[in-house]
Amino acid sequence: MEPVSGKKYRANFIVTKDIKGNLCAADMEQGIFTDGLTKEELVKNIREAVEVAFDIDSYLEAEIRIKYA
């Protein structure tokens, strides 16, 4: 299925908290995992992880969805 945005890359993250209260994000389909202490740090880390996982210059090349569980 093509992403709604028409972008070539797509990542769907589910965010949960670990036992220490850290925010943990996982895209099980793409195998991308990251974490952060705050929502701002988590989003920054998700963007960086997407760039590395897809080997792209900017996260803007990807459609990123984040769902907080």
N, CA, C and O atoms as a CHARMM CRD file, in Angstrom:
* protein
*
  276
    1    1 MET  N      0.83900  -1.17700   0.00000 PROA 1      0.00000
    2    1 MET  CA     0.00000   0.00000   0.00000 PROA 1      0.00000
    3    1 MET  C      0.88800   1.24500   0.00000 PROA 1      0.00000
    4    1 MET  O      1.83200   1.33600   0.78400 PROA 1      0.00000
    5    2 GLU  N      0.59000   2.18900  -0.86500 PROA 2      0.00000
    6    2 GLU  CA     1.33800   3.43200  -0.95900 PROA 2      0.00000
    7    2 GLU  C      0.98600   4.35200   0.21500 PROA 2      0.00000
    8    2 GLU  O     -0.17200   4.43100   0.62500 PROA 2      0.00000
    9    3 PRO  N      2.00900   5.05200   0.75800 PROA 3      0.00000
   10    3 PRO  CA     1.73000   6.03600   1.80300 PROA 3      0.00000
   11    3 PRO  C      0.77100   7.10800   1.28300 PROA 3      0.00000
   12    3 PRO  O      0.79500   7.45300   0.10100 PROA 3      0.00000
   13    4 VAL  N     -0.05800   7.62200   2.16200 PROA 4      0.00000
   14    4 VAL  CA    -1.04900   8.63800   1.80000 PROA 4      0.00000
   15    4 VAL  C     -0.36500   9.88700   1.25600 PROA 4      0.00000
   16    4 VAL  O     -0.88100  10.53300   0.34400 PROA 4      0.00000
   17    5 SER  N      0.78800  10.22700   1.81100 PROA 5      0.00000
   18    5 SER  CA     1.49300  11.44400   1.40800 PROA 5      0.00000
   19    5 SER  C      2.17700  11.31400   0.05400 PROA 5      0.00000
   20    5 SER  O      2.60200  12.31900  -0.51700 PROA 5      0.00000
   21    6 GLY  N      2.29200  10.10200  -0.46800 PROA 6      0.00000
   22    6 GLY  CA     2.99000   9.87700  -1.71700 PROA 6      0.00000
   23    6 GLY  C      4.49000   9.76300  -1.52800 PROA 6      0.00000
   24    6 GLY  O      5.21800   9.61200  -2.50900 PROA 6      0.00000
   25    7 LYS  N      4.97100   9.83000  -0.29900 PROA 7      0.00000
   26    7 LYS  CA     6.39700   9.70500  -0.02600 PROA 7      0.00000
   27    7 LYS  C      6.81200   8.23900  -0.13200 PROA 7      0.00000
   28    7 LYS  O      6.02400   7.33200   0.13400 PROA 7      0.00000
   29    8 LYS  N      8.05500   8.03400  -0.52200 PROA 8      0.00000
   30    8 LYS  CA     8.56300   6.69100  -0.77800 PROA 8      0.00000
   31    8 LYS  C      8.73400   5.87200   0.50300 PROA 8      0.00000
   32    8 LYS  O      8.53100   4.65800   0.49600 PROA 8      0.00000
   33    9 TYR  N      9.10200   6.52400   1.58200 PROA 9      0.00000
   34    9 TYR  CA     9.39200   5.82900   2.83700 PROA 9      0.00000
   35    9 TYR  C      8.30600   6.11600   3.86100 PROA 9      0.00000
   36    9 TYR  O      7.75700   7.21600   3.92200 PROA 9      0.00000
   37   10 ARG  N      8.00700   5.09500   4.66900 PROA 10     0.00000
   38   10 ARG  CA     6.95400   5.25400   5.68000 PROA 10     0.00000
   39   10 ARG  C      7.38300   4.54200   6.95800 PROA 10     0.00000
   40   10 ARG  O      7.92300   3.43700   6.91500 PROA 10     0.00000
   41   11 ALA  N      7.13700   5.18600   8.09100 PROA 11     0.00000
   42   11 ALA  CA     7.42200   4.59400   9.39100 PROA 11     0.00000
   43   11 ALA  C      6.25300   4.88600  10.31600 PROA 11     0.00000
   44   11 ALA  O      5.78800   6.02300  10.40200 PROA 11     0.00000
   45   12 ASN  N      5.78400   3.86100  11.00300 PROA 12     0.00000
   46   12 ASN  CA     4.67800   3.98200  11.95100 PROA 12     0.00000
   47   12 ASN  C      5.16900   3.55700  13.32500 PROA 12     0.00000
   48   12 ASN  O      5.41400   2.37600  13.57000 PROA 12     0.00000
   49   13 PHE  N      5.30800   4.52100  14.21400 PROA 13     0.00000
   50   13 PHE  CA     5.83800   4.25400  15.54200 PROA 13     0.00000
   51   13 PHE  C      4.72900   4.15800  16.58600 PROA 13     0.00000
   52   13 PHE  O      3.76900   4.92800  16.57000 PROA 13     0.00000
   53   14 ILE  N      4.88300   3.20400  17.48400 PROA 14     0.00000
   54   14 ILE  CA     4.05100   3.10600  18.68300 PROA 14     0.00000
   55   14 ILE  C      4.95000   3.49400  19.85200 PROA 14     0.00000
   56   14 ILE  O      6.04300   2.95000  20.00800 PROA 14     0.00000
   57   15 VAL  N      4.48700   4.43500  20.67000 PROA 15     0.00000
   58   15 VAL  CA     5.28100   4.91900  21.79400 PROA 15     0.00000
   59   15 VAL  C      4.68400   4.41400  23.10000 PROA 15     0.00000
   60   15 VAL  O      3.48200   4.53300  23.33700 PROA 15     0.00000
   61   16 THR  N      5.53600   3.85400  23.93300 PROA 16     0.00000
   62   16 THR  CA     5.14900   3.40200  25.26800 PROA 16     0.00000
   63   16 THR  C      6.18800   3.92100  26.26600 PROA 16     0.00000
   64   16 THR  O      7.21600   4.47200  25.87300 PROA 16     0.00000
   65   17 LYS  N      5.91400   3.74100  27.53700 PROA 17     0.00000
   66   17 LYS  CA     6.87900   4.09000  28.58300 PROA 17     0.00000
   67   17 LYS  C      7.46100   2.81000  29.16500 PROA 17     0.00000
   68   17 LYS  O      6.75100   1.82500  29.36900 PROA 17     0.00000
   69   18 ASP  N      8.77900   2.84100  29.43000 PROA 18     0.00000
   70   18 ASP  CA     9.38800   1.68700  30.09000 PROA 18     0.00000
   71   18 ASP  C      9.22700   1.82200  31.60100 PROA 18     0.00000
   72   18 ASP  O      8.61300   2.77900  32.07100 PROA 18     0.00000
   73   19 ILE  N      9.76100   0.89500  32.35300 PROA 19     0.00000
   74   19 ILE  CA     9.54300   0.90200  33.80700 PROA 19     0.00000
   75   19 ILE  C     10.20500   2.08800  34.50300 PROA 19     0.00000
   76   19 ILE  O      9.84600   2.42800  35.63100 PROA 19     0.00000
   77   20 LYS  N     11.17500   2.71900  33.83100 PROA 20     0.00000
   78   20 LYS  CA    11.83100   3.90200  34.39900 PROA 20     0.00000
   79   20 LYS  C     11.16700   5.20600  33.95400 PROA 20     0.00000
   80   20 LYS  O     11.56400   6.28600  34.39100 PROA 20     0.00000
   81   21 GLY  N     10.15700   5.10500  33.08700 PROA 21     0.00000
   82   21 GLY  CA     9.44600   6.28700  32.62100 PROA 21     0.00000
   83   21 GLY  C      9.96700   6.86800  31.32600 PROA 21     0.00000
   84   21 GLY  O      9.45900   7.88900  30.86200 PROA 21     0.00000
   85   22 ASN  N     10.98300   6.23300  30.72400 PROA 22     0.00000
   86   22 ASN  CA    11.48600   6.69400  29.42800 PROA 22     0.00000
   87   22 ASN  C     10.46900   6.38700  28.33500 PROA 22     0.00000
   88   22 ASN  O      9.77000   5.37600  28.39200 PROA 22     0.00000
   89   23 LEU  N     10.39300   7.25800  27.35100 PROA 23     0.00000
   90   23 LEU  CA     9.52000   7.02800  26.20200 PROA 23     0.00000
   91   23 LEU  C     10.25700   6.16000  25.19100 PROA 23     0.00000
   92   23 LEU  O     11.37900   6.47700  24.79600 PROA 23     0.00000
   93   24 CYS  N      9.63600   5.08200  24.77900 PROA 24     0.00000
   94   24 CYS  CA    10.24000   4.13100  23.84100 PROA 24     0.00000
   95   24 CYS  C      9.37400   4.05300  22.59200 PROA 24     0.00000
   96   24 CYS  O      8.16200   3.85500  22.67900 PROA 24     0.00000
   97   25 ALA  N     10.00100   4.20800  21.42900 PROA 25     0.00000
   98   25 ALA  CA     9.27800   4.17900  20.15800 PROA 25     0.00000
   99   25 ALA  C      9.74300   2.99300  19.33400 PROA 25     0.00000
  100   25 ALA  O     10.94100   2.72700  19.23300 PROA 25     0.00000
  101   26 ALA  N      8.79300   2.28200  18.74600 PROA 26     0.00000
  102   26 ALA  CA     9.12300   1.11700  17.92800 PROA 26     0.00000
  103   26 ALA  C      8.26400   1.08800  16.67700 PROA 26     0.00000
  104   26 ALA  O      7.04700   1.26400  16.72600 PROA 26     0.00000
  105   27 ASP  N      8.92800   0.86200  15.56400 PROA 27     0.00000
  106   27 ASP  CA     8.24200   0.54400  14.31500 PROA 27     0.00000
  107   27 ASP  C      8.62100  -0.90100  14.02700 PROA 27     0.00000
  108   27 ASP  O      9.68900  -1.17700  13.48000 PROA 27     0.00000
  109   28 MET  N      7.74800  -1.80600  14.39400 PROA 28     0.00000
  110   28 MET  CA     8.03900  -3.23300  14.28200 PROA 28     0.00000
  111   28 MET  C      8.14000  -3.67600  12.82100 PROA 28     0.00000
  112   28 MET  O      8.89600  -4.59600  12.51000 PROA 28     0.00000
  113   29 GLU  N      7.40200  -3.04500  11.93700 PROA 29     0.00000
  114   29 GLU  CA     7.42500  -3.42000  10.52200 PROA 29     0.00000
  115   29 GLU  C      8.78700  -3.10500   9.88900 PROA 29     0.00000
  116   29 GLU  O      9.30800  -3.89300   9.09900 PROA 29     0.00000
  117   30 GLN  N      9.35500  -1.94800  10.24300 PROA 30     0.00000
  118   30 GLN  CA    10.63400  -1.53300   9.68000 PROA 30     0.00000
  119   30 GLN  C     11.82200  -1.93200  10.55700 PROA 30     0.00000
  120   30 GLN  O     12.97000  -1.88200  10.11700 PROA 30     0.00000
  121   31 GLY  N     11.53900  -2.32900  11.79900 PROA 31     0.00000
  122   31 GLY  CA    12.61200  -2.68500  12.72100 PROA 31     0.00000
  123   31 GLY  C     13.39200  -1.48200  13.22000 PROA 31     0.00000
  124   31 GLY  O     14.61000  -1.54400  13.38900 PROA 31     0.00000
  125   32 ILE  N     12.67900  -0.38300  13.45500 PROA 32     0.00000
  126   32 ILE  CA    13.31500   0.84800  13.93300 PROA 32     0.00000
  127   32 ILE  C     12.90400   1.05700  15.39200 PROA 32     0.00000
  128   32 ILE  O     11.72000   1.02700  15.72700 PROA 32     0.00000
  129   33 PHE  N     13.89800   1.26900  16.24700 PROA 33     0.00000
  130   33 PHE  CA    13.64900   1.45700  17.67000 PROA 33     0.00000
  131   33 PHE  C     14.47800   2.63100  18.17900 PROA 33     0.00000
  132   33 PHE  O     15.62900   2.80400  17.77600 PROA 33     0.00000
  133   34 THR  N     13.89300   3.43900  19.06800 PROA 34     0.00000
  134   34 THR  CA    14.61800   4.54100  19.69700 PROA 34     0.00000
  135   34 THR  C     13.89200   4.93200  20.97400 PROA 34     0.00000
  136   34 THR  O     12.81500   4.41400  21.26900 PROA 34     0.00000
  137   35 ASP  N     14.48400   5.84300  21.72700 PROA 35     0.00000
  138   35 ASP  CA    13.84800   6.28800  22.96300 PROA 35     0.00000
  139   35 ASP  C     14.23700   7.73000  23.24800 PROA 35     0.00000
  140   35 ASP  O     15.05000   8.32800  22.54300 PROA 35     0.00000
  141   36 GLY  N     13.62800   8.27800  24.31400 PROA 36     0.00000
  142   36 GLY  CA    13.92500   9.64400  24.73700 PROA 36     0.00000
  143   36 GLY  C     13.32600   9.90800  26.09700 PROA 36     0.00000
  144   36 GLY  O     12.38600   9.23500  26.52100 PROA 36     0.00000
  145   37 LEU  N     13.88000  10.89500  26.77600 PROA 37     0.00000
  146   37 LEU  CA    13.37700  11.24300  28.10200 PROA 37     0.00000
  147   37 LEU  C     12.14200  12.13500  28.03700 PROA 37     0.00000
  148   37 LEU  O     11.29700  12.09100  28.93100 PROA 37     0.00000
  149   38 THR  N     12.03200  12.94900  26.97600 PROA 38     0.00000
  150   38 THR  CA    10.89300  13.84600  26.78100 PROA 38     0.00000
  151   38 THR  C     10.30700  13.59500  25.39000 PROA 38     0.00000
  152   38 THR  O     10.92800  12.93400  24.55900 PROA 38     0.00000
  153   39 LYS  N      9.11700  14.12400  25.14700 PROA 39     0.00000
  154   39 LYS  CA     8.51100  13.98400  23.81200 PROA 39     0.00000
  155   39 LYS  C      9.37400  14.66600  22.75300 PROA 39     0.00000
  156   39 LYS  O      9.53800  14.15300  21.64600 PROA 39     0.00000
  157   40 GLU  N      9.92200  15.82900  23.10700 PROA 40     0.00000
  158   40 GLU  CA    10.76500  16.55700  22.15200 PROA 40     0.00000
  159   40 GLU  C     12.00700  15.74500  21.78800 PROA 40     0.00000
  160   40 GLU  O     12.36500  15.64700  20.61500 PROA 40     0.00000
  161   41 GLU  N     12.65700  15.17000  22.78900 PROA 41     0.00000
  162   41 GLU  CA    13.84300  14.35200  22.53800 PROA 41     0.00000
  163   41 GLU  C     13.48000  13.10100  21.74200 PROA 41     0.00000
  164   41 GLU  O     14.22000  12.69200  20.84800 PROA 41     0.00000
  165   42 LEU  N     12.35300  12.50400  22.06700 PROA 42     0.00000
  166   42 LEU  CA    11.90900  11.31100  21.35200 PROA 42     0.00000
  167   42 LEU  C     11.67400  11.60400  19.87500 PROA 42     0.00000
  168   42 LEU  O     12.11500  10.84100  19.01600 PROA 42     0.00000
  169   43 VAL  N     10.98600  12.69500  19.57300 PROA 43     0.00000
  170   43 VAL  CA    10.72000  13.04700  18.17200 PROA 43     0.00000
  171   43 VAL  C     12.03200  13.29100  17.42900 PROA 43     0.00000
  172   43 VAL  O     12.18700  12.84400  16.29200 PROA 43     0.00000
  173   44 LYS  N     12.97500  13.98900  18.05100 PROA 44     0.00000
  174   44 LYS  CA    14.28900  14.21600  17.44700 PROA 44     0.00000
  175   44 LYS  C     14.97400  12.88100  17.15800 PROA 44     0.00000
  176   44 LYS  O     15.53600  12.68600  16.08000 PROA 44     0.00000
  177   45 ASN  N     14.92500  11.97300  18.11700 PROA 45     0.00000
  178   45 ASN  CA    15.56200  10.66000  17.95000 PROA 45     0.00000
  179   45 ASN  C     14.85700   9.81600  16.89100 PROA 45     0.00000
  180   45 ASN  O     15.50900   9.07800  16.15300 PROA 45     0.00000
  181   46 ILE  N     13.53400   9.91800  16.81200 PROA 46     0.00000
  182   46 ILE  CA    12.78600   9.20500  15.76500 PROA 46     0.00000
  183   46 ILE  C     13.21600   9.70600  14.39400 PROA 46     0.00000
  184   46 ILE  O     13.45000   8.90800  13.48600 PROA 46     0.00000
  185   47 ARG  N     13.31900  11.00700  14.23800 PROA 47     0.00000
  186   47 ARG  CA    13.73100  11.57900  12.95400 PROA 47     0.00000
  187   47 ARG  C     15.11600  11.07900  12.55200 PROA 47     0.00000
  188   47 ARG  O     15.33600  10.69900  11.40200 PROA 47     0.00000
  189   48 GLU  N     16.04700  11.08300  13.50700 PROA 48     0.00000
  190   48 GLU  CA    17.40200  10.59800  13.22500 PROA 48     0.00000
  191   48 GLU  C     17.39600   9.10800  12.88700 PROA 48     0.00000
  192   48 GLU  O     18.09400   8.67600  11.97000 PROA 48     0.00000
  193   49 ALA  N     16.61600   8.32700  13.62100 PROA 49     0.00000
  194   49 ALA  CA    16.55300   6.88500  13.37900 PROA 49     0.00000
  195   49 ALA  C     15.98000   6.57900  11.99700 PROA 49     0.00000
  196   49 ALA  O     16.43100   5.65000  11.32600 PROA 49     0.00000
  197   50 VAL  N     14.99200   7.35600  11.57600 PROA 50     0.00000
  198   50 VAL  CA    14.39100   7.16500  10.25100 PROA 50     0.00000
  199   50 VAL  C     15.41500   7.48300   9.16200 PROA 50     0.00000
  200   50 VAL  O     15.51700   6.75600   8.17400 PROA 50     0.00000
  201   51 GLU  N     16.17200   8.56200   9.33900 PROA 51     0.00000
  202   51 GLU  CA    17.20300   8.91000   8.36100 PROA 51     0.00000
  203   51 GLU  C     18.22800   7.78900   8.21200 PROA 51     0.00000
  204   51 GLU  O     18.63100   7.45500   7.09800 PROA 51     0.00000
  205   52 VAL  N     18.64500   7.21600   9.32800 PROA 52     0.00000
  206   52 VAL  CA    19.63400   6.13200   9.29300 PROA 52     0.00000
  207   52 VAL  C     19.03300   4.85900   8.70100 PROA 52     0.00000
  208   52 VAL  O     19.64500   4.21700   7.84800 PROA 52     0.00000
  209   53 ALA  N     17.84200   4.50100   9.15100 PROA 53     0.00000
  210   53 ALA  CA    17.22000   3.24800   8.69900 PROA 53     0.00000
  211   53 ALA  C     16.96400   3.23100   7.19900 PROA 53     0.00000
  212   53 ALA  O     17.14600   2.20200   6.54800 PROA 53     0.00000
  213   54 PHE  N     16.54000   4.36800   6.64600 PROA 54     0.00000
  214   54 PHE  CA    16.22400   4.43400   5.22100 PROA 54     0.00000
  215   54 PHE  C     17.38600   4.99300   4.38600 PROA 54     0.00000
  216   54 PHE  O     17.29500   5.07300   3.16100 PROA 54     0.00000
  217   55 ASP  N     18.47500   5.37700   5.05900 PROA 55     0.00000
  218   55 ASP  CA    19.64100   5.95200   4.38700 PROA 55     0.00000
  219   55 ASP  C     19.23200   7.13800   3.51400 PROA 55     0.00000
  220   55 ASP  O     19.51900   7.19200   2.31800 PROA 55     0.00000
  221   56 ILE  N     18.54700   8.08900   4.16400 PROA 56     0.00000
  222   56 ILE  CA    18.08700   9.29600   3.47400 PROA 56     0.00000
  223   56 ILE  C     18.71800  10.52200   4.12100 PROA 56     0.00000
  224   56 ILE  O     19.15200  10.46900   5.27200 PROA 56     0.00000
  225   57 ASP  N     18.76900  11.62900   3.37700 PROA 57     0.00000
  226   57 ASP  CA    19.40600  12.84600   3.86900 PROA 57     0.00000
  227   57 ASP  C     18.54800  13.59900   4.88400 PROA 57     0.00000
  228   57 ASP  O     19.07900  14.27700   5.76400 PROA 57     0.00000
  229   58 SER  N     17.23100  13.48500   4.76600 PROA 58     0.00000
  230   58 SER  CA    16.33800  14.21200   5.66000 PROA 58     0.00000
  231   58 SER  C     15.09800  13.37400   5.97700 PROA 58     0.00000
  232   58 SER  O     14.55100  12.68800   5.11300 PROA 58     0.00000
  233   59 TYR  N     14.67600  13.44700   7.22800 PROA 59     0.00000
  234   59 TYR  CA    13.45600  12.75400   7.64300 PROA 59     0.00000
  235   59 TYR  C     12.24500  13.25400   6.86100 PROA 59     0.00000
  236   59 TYR  O     11.22400  12.56900   6.80300 PROA 59     0.00000
  237   60 LEU  N     12.34700  14.43600   6.26000 PROA 60     0.00000
  238   60 LEU  CA    11.23300  14.98700   5.49000 PROA 60     0.00000
  239   60 LEU  C     10.92200  14.16600   4.24600 PROA 60     0.00000
  240   60 LEU  O      9.86000  14.32300   3.64400 PROA 60     0.00000
  241   61 GLU  N     11.85100  13.28600   3.85800 PROA 61     0.00000
  242   61 GLU  CA    11.62000  12.39800   2.72600 PROA 61     0.00000
  243   61 GLU  C     10.71300  11.22400   3.10000 PROA 61     0.00000
  244   61 GLU  O     10.29500  10.45800   2.23300 PROA 61     0.00000
  245   62 ALA  N     10.41400  11.08900   4.37900 PROA 62     0.00000
  246   62 ALA  CA     9.62100   9.96300   4.86700 PROA 62     0.00000
  247   62 ALA  C      8.32100  10.45100   5.50200 PROA 62     0.00000
  248   62 ALA  O      8.23900  11.55200   6.04700 PROA 62     0.00000
  249   63 GLU  N      7.32200   9.59800   5.41200 PROA 63     0.00000
  250   63 GLU  CA     6.07000   9.83300   6.14300 PROA 63     0.00000
  251   63 GLU  C      6.23600   9.15300   7.49400 PROA 63     0.00000
  252   63 GLU  O      6.41100   7.93600   7.56500 PROA 63     0.00000
  253   64 ILE  N      6.18200   9.93400   8.56200 PROA 64     0.00000
  254   64 ILE  CA     6.37400   9.40100   9.91500 PROA 64     0.00000
  255   64 ILE  C      5.08600   9.59700  10.68600 PROA 64     0.00000
  256   64 ILE  O      4.56500  10.70700  10.79400 PROA 64     0.00000
  257   65 ARG  N      4.58400   8.49400  11.22100 PROA 65     0.00000
  258   65 ARG  CA     3.39500   8.56300  12.08900 PROA 65     0.00000
  259   65 ARG  C      3.79500   8.09300  13.47200 PROA 65     0.00000
  260   65 ARG  O      4.51800   7.10900  13.62800 PROA 65     0.00000
  261   66 ILE  N      3.31000   8.81600  14.47800 PROA 66     0.00000
  262   66 ILE  CA     3.63200   8.49000  15.86100 PROA 66     0.00000
  263   66 ILE  C      2.32700   8.36200  16.64400 PROA 66     0.00000
  264   66 ILE  O      1.50600   9.27900  16.67400 PROA 66     0.00000
  265   67 LYS  N      2.15900   7.20300  17.27400 PROA 67     0.00000
  266   67 LYS  CA     0.96000   6.96100  18.08500 PROA 67     0.00000
  267   67 LYS  C      1.40400   6.68500  19.51800 PROA 67     0.00000
  268   67 LYS  O      2.22300   5.80200  19.77200 PROA 67     0.00000
  269   68 TYR  N      0.84800   7.45400  20.44500 PROA 68     0.00000
  270   68 TYR  CA     1.16900   7.27000  21.84800 PROA 68     0.00000
  271   68 TYR  C      0.17300   6.30700  22.46400 PROA 68     0.00000
  272   68 TYR  O     -1.03300   6.55300  22.45400 PROA 68     0.00000
  273   69 ALA  N      0.68700   5.20900  23.00100 PROA 69     0.00000
  274   69 ALA  CA    -0.17400   4.17200  23.58300 PROA 69     0.00000
  275   69 ALA  C     -0.45600   4.44900  25.04200 PROA 69     0.00000
  276   69 ALA  O     -1.16300   3.68000  25.69100 PROA 69     0.00000
